[in-house]
Amino acid sequence: MNTEHIAKVLHTIVAILLIGSFNSTVLAQIDVVADRPTATYEVGELMNFNVLSDYTGTATYTIKLDARSHALEEGTIELVAGQTVQIPFSYFEPAFLLCEVQGAISTIAGAAVSPFELQPMESEPTDFDQFWAQQKNALAAVPISPAISPYSSTSKSDTYQLSLGNIEGRRVHGFISVPKGNGPFPAFLTMPSYGSGGGHVFPREFDAEILNSIIVVLSIHNAPADQGDPNAYKPDDYTDQYKNYYRYGLLGGVQAINYLFTRPDFDKQNLGVMGISQGGGLSISMAGLDDRIKLLVASVPALCHHAGFHYDRTSGHPHYLFSSRNTYSFDPSHEQNALKATRYFDAVYFAKRFKGPSILFVSYEDDVCPPSSVMTAANQLTNRKIIFNRRESGHSNPDYWDKRFEFIRSIMPQTKNTLTNNAPVNTGYYTNINASSTSTGINQSIQLSAEIFLDDVRVDLPVSWDKHSGPGRVNFTSTKSGITSVSFSTPGTYVIKFTAEDTSFLNTDDKWISLTDHLTIIVQ
């Protein structure tokens, strides 16, 4: 055998070994999932992360709050092909958790601990409302000066490029799609996801046609939406509330609403806001900033609970304090200034100001807008609220695209009258709660009743009643029945919370739905 032939044989052997090694790694499977279908537990309750692999070997695991937090627990487990290995864990305050297992491949699972008890770590600024009133007053001095030009058209809608005046000599840009038909129409403001390039923001004529509504899609940048802005997100000093870039975006949203109210084809009553990620956080913020908004849709929203990271908790995108520590060498003064200034742009504080119905979409494995930050904001919403939970989704939630339409139709029936043949008319989930009175005396009973509907048909789901807020003790004759009575021990204002949950999808999917409604009762 000559030298060249030997070399070829050795090359072939090495190639086979490398391919075999590559295939064994690619084909190796590890699955980790919480041992409860909803992956939801109470504070202090034991949970198990079940790990199943198709090979035998050693793996490591890390349990933490989110992708940017330190490890709460680390360890090693021995995998046996086809057998489940459990990682037990308990946590003693409300939170979401990630368990990451690393072996031949890496995989994660999310879990929640008393998620409906998550609350902000910081109080809102005492001048929060004063600050935003000042900003809106500055905007009011800016002419709307709309610039509109045709962009595209279908048989059912017309779309235009839109540009409006904004503060400091800037413009706010976007698109407006208007149905062809008899108005006036409802209207929706769509806030943008993170990004700045040409085409990042695009028309939503499908939304206009399916909802028979005016749809405004905004960019928050100072350039036409189809061109992109090379100076996007600049300047942006998040240690100063007057220099935060999102100030332009939120005031641009207010100006878009101002413009809508000048249009004769808008019905001046039915106005909603919607968005994903950055757009979701901006939507929550807009809903709390402008009381002309009557309906909120937010999927995996950013801009929630900026202060969390300061307290070793979870914060959402854009992760201001994480950025402060890593960019400014752990300068405590920079972090403290960022902590104070970003509170003016936290969806948590805007959420408590919105009094309309909302639908939110939460993903347990989201490492961009972690679910702890999202639920901290969601828990501030005290009207009719629906949450679509996904146990195994990351920074997306596939339910958003269709379920937002169902929710909108349930709140605004006008949107059922679409221009599209055979358009869906489903109204999804909604609740209807009633009280025999909204005022009473100490230890006097009020009768409560609640019904749950799915596509306008009454359904039975597990329910519960609880006190959301109030100065004294609240007594229910039954907390687990749709019909009950309640009495109060102390005078004051109480908010009663009704909750239902549909977990039937867990038989075939990783999602479940939480429904919440609230009722305010005055006790004299």
Buried (B, 14 or more C-beta within 10 A) or exposed (E): EEEEEEEEEEEEEEEEEEEEEEEEEEEBBBEBBBBBBBBBBEEEEEBBBBBBBEBEBEBEBBBBBBBBBEEBBEEEBEBEEEEBBEBEBEBEEBBBBBBBBEBBBEBBBBBBBBBBEBEBBBEBBEEBEEBBEEBBEEBEEBEBEBEEEEBEEBEBBBBBBBBBBBBEEBBBBBBBBBBBBEBBBBBBBBBBBBBBEEEBBBBBBBBBBBBBBBBBBBBBBBBBBBEBBEEBBEEBEBBEBEEBBBBBBBBBBBBBBBBBEEBEBBBEEBBBBBBBBBBBBBBBBBBBBBEBBBBBBBBBBBBBBBBBBBBEBBBBBBBBBBBBBEEBEEEEEBBBBBBBBBBBBBBBBBBBBBEBBBBBBBBBBBBBBBBBBBBBBBBBBBEBBBBBBBBBBBBBBBBBEEBBBBBBBBBBEBBBBBBEEEBBBBBBBBBEBEBEEEEBEEEBBBEBBBBBBBBEEEEEBEBBBEBBEBEBEBBBBEBEBBEBBBBBBEEBEBEBBBBBBBBEBBEEEBBBBBBBBBBBBEBE
